[in-house]
């Protein structure tokens, strides 16, 4: 509760007063009577001097050492400013300033600590503007003063007169202790005279102008100075002698007092025990210590304090001690772990059942607490002792008996004598193979105290299956003993045999391991097993081994990780689990492998018909399908290679699938899965399915702008192309044009300059010729027209000409384009083909072509009419392997000495070997009517780069393979040789190389001879054999019919371009003497009607660059620029030809005739 009070003083200083509440004591160290100290209300009063505050409080304590006064300027942070002594209940603070508010708090202290704080009181000093104080009169009405009787109560009234302002309150103090406050008139108070002595009564009046006070002094004394005559007695107190702890209730009776009894206090030997404040005054005497006790009663009345004492004695009566009968020492041998000792107890003044008996051991390691057991009742008792096993020594046993007051102790000793254990010699482990007997095991036993013969021996097996106890026996006597062990038949493993020797007290134990072992033996082999995908199956093996066998299963010869038990379990078998299985078992004694068995896993999914690759001829769709059986099959088709699931085809979930329209090769595959109860057990991936668009030729025909020229383009399957056009002054023929993947193309001339550019798509072609204003456009021909069977690109030659050539692009819809050249003549333009393959063209009104395209042989033949000259045309469609072979050659000429030797040269080209028949004829020519034929030709074959002959023959019948010569002659169509003739011949397998066949006359005379070279391998149709290529023949030319005749044959189904030369003066540079100066070359074709002249040449220069170019391409040596040798480049149809060389001026000389293939 907070109140405000304005006090008036000189200088018109104002105070705001707060009342202090109770102060609590927090410290435990304060006296009990100080705990709970309540301070009265404190006030702040005004004194005569300015700027001064007076603080007062109630002092309800009688044991403080003083009070601490603390002050705060902000109401929270306090600082101690002063202390006052005990019983001082006010303080004047003179260190204050006007206008400042101050807050105070107080707490008591003594030697044990501080009390709690009082409440806080606040005040301030300020000016009111009125400097005149009140002049007032304070009186005490009804207070007579003088002497008062203690305990009397007197009422009085404080009167206040003469004040010029309002009275705020009147406070009444007794000896500076605030008694009461009255805030309204009349100001009535009560004086209760309790304590004797002088009393200062002070009235403090607070008005609006200040604080005023008035004091009177009275005395409190008893008028009757005579003390009470009273009697104090102890009623109910036994008196006499007490035992400690014995309680006695009694009452103090007070009689004869003339005044009121305030209280009665009970003291034991001046030690305060209790206080009684009202009658009856009951107390209890509870003695603790022995001796004389002064019991005192102190009676306080209004007239004085009176006391009365009585004396009693506290003493403990004599108690007799219990007794223990005589105890006997005990001695035990080690191993005897228990003993019992009986004894008696007694007590003259205590019941035997109330006695407490206990026992302890001086050596708890020998006799522990749990090893002592007391038993018995009444007088007869016993103590049981159990010694720790394996311990020896002496322990003192103490027995204690207590009756609660007295304890009796007796001791005895227990000796445990050390006894040595028997000994047994060490036993070594036994390792034996299954089925082997074990040699008796010798061992010895001993004991220091016991004869060996008295020792008992027991044996026990830890594995009675391997070694039953009944299969163990002990033999021998005394110290020397034997152990007989027989393992059970067929058992493997290890057992520990325990041998125990006992001397009646202690044991000796020795063990040995008995190991019956063997390398692994497969008792039961795994077997072939069949399972269906998803089944649970297993492969098992039964193994007998000790030590235990290590097990490793293998699949297809490879170890299976983690497969190391006798059972190889497949919780859900899959197709991948199928294979050959075996198991290896091994331990340190050896190992063995099982039989190899097959785990066959049958698929749930049966592929009845696998999807196959599809080839479509044109851009279009393909239908893919698969046929399968199995539980609840589902399908999913994918684009890409098998196993690539990144491109599933939406909706393609059936056994068949039709693709979208395809413009390029595409890959597909299908995945088949099981469903239903077999959901997810198996999935089968098909192989990758290739859908290919068959490469096909595309034909385009169109025009050139602006002059109206024409062209044709054929794009091959490999994107190469042929372009023919009549643009320009001469035909444009491009047979090796390359088309890019995007369809663009570009052609460069021999100088690398681009002469044409364009682009061809699936429907049309367009482009332009560089460095000109010409362009070309065309459309693709219908691929399914009337001439589809004949479409393609054809090349043909004009036989018996040196450079005649015809090129044809035959379209599938009847359109065609032809281009030809012959010497300086040439033309190109559009043509037409009918459904029978007849092609006709009229070029520039000068050239007429009539050709037959033959689909059966992919060939072309017909005629070209140039003016009045008619030329045969012979050719093939591109891609047809035409056979253009040079086989069988012969030479007839003169054989003489030196350079006149006849030599036939030829080349074997290609890989492998070719079988060749070579003949040198003389007598056979005489049979044919040839004049001057040599009689005994000798034939030698040389290979280029070798000096020794590769083979020789003089007479053909003397050859080791004479019969093969006869057969080969028949195979190549040569005339048979007469039996017994001296003609020479040989049949050889020749590898690639350059060869020369030399013919001489064995008699040394001149004459005519014929050399023949036949390709036997070609005749019999050996496709792997090498072939004859170039042919050369050297011989002598003379007058008349002494000419050199070279015969050769062109076989196959197409014309062959040949270079035929008759070399004369060039031979001199090669070391040939007497070379023919001016040979004349004539070419004839042999037919059924005879020989037909084909062509001739006298001087090679007449043929110009055609001859030199062919010679260069064929690998022939060069012409001398001024020589008069002869040469001819000519296309020859398959047939038999002869090249006849004679002297132009009838001179004699050596000539070389050469026949070359020209690529």
Secondary structure, 3 states (H helix, E strand, C coil): CCCCCCCCCCCCCCCCCCCCCCCCECCCCCCHHHCCCCCCCCEEECCCCCCCEEEECCCCCCCCCEEEEEEECCCCCEEEEEEEECCCCEEEECCCCCCCEEEEEEEEEECCEEECCCCCEEEECCCCCCCCCCCCEEEEECCCCCEECCCCEEEEEEEEECCCCCEEEEEEEECCEEEEEECCCCEEEEEECCCCEEEEEEEEEEECCCEEEEEEEEEECCCCCCCCCCEEEEECCCCCEECCCCEEEEEEEEECCCCCEEEEEEEECCEEEEEECCCCEEEEEECCCCEEEEEEEEEEECCCEEEEEEEEEECCCCCCCCEECCCCCEEEECCCCEEEEEEEEECCCCCHHHCEEEEEECCCCCCCHHHEEEEEECCEEEEEEECCCCCCEEEEEEEEEECCCCEEEEEEEEEEECCCCCEECCCCCEEEECCCCCCCEEEEEECCCCCHHHCEEEEEECCCCCCCHHHEEEEEECCEEEEEECCCCCCCEEEEEEEEEECCCCEEEEEEEEEEEEEEEEEECCCCEEEECCCCEEEECEEEEECCCEEEEEECCEECCCCCCCEEEECCCCHHHCEEEEEEEEECCEEEECCCEEEEEECCCEEEECCCCEEECCCECCEEECEEECCCCEEEEEECCCCCCCCECCCCCCCEEECCCECCCEEEEEEEECCHHHCCCCEEECCCEEEEECCCCEEEEEEEECCCEEEEEEECCCCEEEEEECCCCCCEEEEEEEECCCCEEEEECCCCCEEEEEEECCCEEEEEECCCCCEEEEEECCCCCCCHHHCEEEEEECCCCCCCEEEEEECCCCEEEEEEEECCEEEEEEEEECCCCEEEEEECCCEEEEEEEECCCCEEEEEEEECCEEEEEEEEECCCCCCEEEEEEEEEEEECCHHHCEEEEEEEEEEEEEEEEEEEECHHHHHCCCCCECCCEEEEEEECCCCCCCEEECCHHHCCCHHHHHHHHHHHCCCCCCCCCCCEEEEEEEEEEEEEEEEEECCCCCEEEEEEEEEHHHHHCCCCCCEEEEEEEEEEECCCCCCEEEEEEEEECCCEEEEEEEECHHHHHHCCCCECCCEEEEEEEEECCEEEEEEEECCHHHHCHHHHHHHHHHCCCCCCCCCCCEEEEEEECCEEEEEEEEECCCCCEEEEEEEEECC
